[in-house]
Amino acid sequence: MGGTVFVSDQARWSDKSSVFYWVVDRLAEQVTDDDVAKQLREISEFNVGMLMFDEFTPDQRRELVALIAALPQTALAQLPDTPAREPIATRLTELVQLVEST
């Protein structure tokens, strides 16, 4: 099973559950808006498997995009030094490119 970030009707990013929930959990830890943090924690806690940008205000989306931009470097710094770390960072870079272009 996996999870999907729906950036728009035409743009989405999917990955395996462990990566998706790592993303959601990192965002929940870093976001400054308490309502967004609560929503992200609920996505993780209840294994929703979907993060939908259209559920957030433009300001909230801008903050999420800014936080997502740091995720590849965060992954390289925080994930265990295994052969999976680099491919995960690459997939996160794809997410960054998607959210920044939408």
C-alpha positions as CSV (number, residue, x, y, z in Angstrom):
1,M,0.0,0.0,0.0
2,G,1.1,3.5,-0.6
3,G,0.2,7.2,-0.2
4,T,-0.4,10.0,-2.6
5,V,0.1,13.8,-2.5
6,F,-2.6,15.4,-4.7
7,V,-1.1,18.7,-5.6
8,S,-3.8,19.5,-8.2
9,D,-6.4,17.6,-10.3
10,Q,-3.6,16.9,-12.8
11,A,-0.6,16.6,-10.5
12,R,0.0,13.9,-8.0
13,W,2.9,12.1,-6.4
14,S,2.8,8.6,-5.0
15,D,5.2,6.5,-3.1
16,K,5.2,3.5,-0.7
17,S,3.5,4.1,2.7
18,S,6.7,4.4,4.6
19,V,8.0,7.2,2.5
20,F,4.6,8.9,2.3
21,Y,4.1,8.9,6.0
22,W,7.7,10.0,6.6
23,V,6.8,13.1,4.5
24,V,3.5,13.7,6.3
25,D,5.2,13.3,9.7
26,R,8.1,15.7,8.9
27,L,5.6,18.3,7.6
28,A,3.5,17.9,10.8
29,E,6.6,18.5,12.9
30,Q,7.6,21.6,11.0
31,V,4.5,23.5,9.9
32,T,3.7,26.6,11.9
33,D,-0.1,26.5,11.4
34,D,-1.7,24.4,14.2
35,D,-4.7,23.4,12.1
36,V,-2.4,22.1,9.3
37,A,-0.3,20.2,11.8
38,K,-3.4,18.6,13.3
39,Q,-4.7,17.6,9.9
40,L,-1.3,16.1,9.0
41,R,-1.1,14.2,12.2
42,E,-4.6,12.8,11.6
43,I,-3.6,11.7,8.1
44,S,-0.7,9.8,9.6
45,E,-2.5,8.5,12.7
46,F,-5.5,7.1,10.7
47,N,-3.5,5.9,7.7
48,V,-5.5,8.0,5.3
49,G,-2.9,7.6,2.5
50,M,-3.8,11.0,0.9
51,L,-2.6,14.5,1.3
52,M,-4.7,16.9,-0.7
53,F,-3.4,20.4,-1.3
54,D,-6.9,21.7,-2.2
55,E,-7.9,21.2,1.5
56,F,-5.5,24.1,2.5
57,T,-5.6,27.8,2.0
58,P,-3.1,29.4,-0.4
59,D,-1.0,30.6,2.5
60,Q,-1.0,27.1,4.0
61,R,0.0,25.6,0.7
62,R,2.9,28.1,0.3
63,E,4.2,27.0,3.7
64,L,3.9,23.3,2.7
65,V,5.7,23.9,-0.6
66,A,8.5,25.6,1.3
67,L,8.8,22.8,3.8
68,I,8.7,20.1,1.1
69,A,11.6,21.8,-0.6
70,A,13.8,20.9,2.3
71,L,12.7,17.2,2.4
72,P,15.4,15.7,0.1
73,Q,18.2,17.2,2.3
74,T,16.3,16.2,5.5
75,A,16.1,12.6,4.2
76,L,19.8,12.5,3.5
77,A,20.6,13.8,6.9
78,Q,18.0,11.7,8.9
79,L,17.4,8.5,7.2
80,P,19.6,5.5,8.0
81,D,22.6,5.0,5.8
82,T,21.2,2.2,3.6
83,P,21.0,1.7,-0.1
84,A,17.4,3.0,0.0
85,R,18.4,6.5,1.2
86,E,19.5,7.9,-2.1
87,P,16.5,6.6,-4.1
88,I,14.2,8.1,-1.5
89,A,15.9,11.5,-1.7
90,T,15.5,11.3,-5.5
91,R,11.8,10.5,-5.2
92,L,11.5,13.5,-2.8
93,T,13.2,15.7,-5.3
94,E,10.5,14.7,-7.8
95,L,7.9,15.8,-5.2
96,V,9.7,19.1,-4.7
97,Q,9.7,19.7,-8.5
98,L,6.0,18.8,-8.8
99,V,4.8,21.1,-6.0
100,E,7.0,24.0,-7.1
101,S,5.8,23.7,-10.7
102,T,2.1,23.6,-9.8
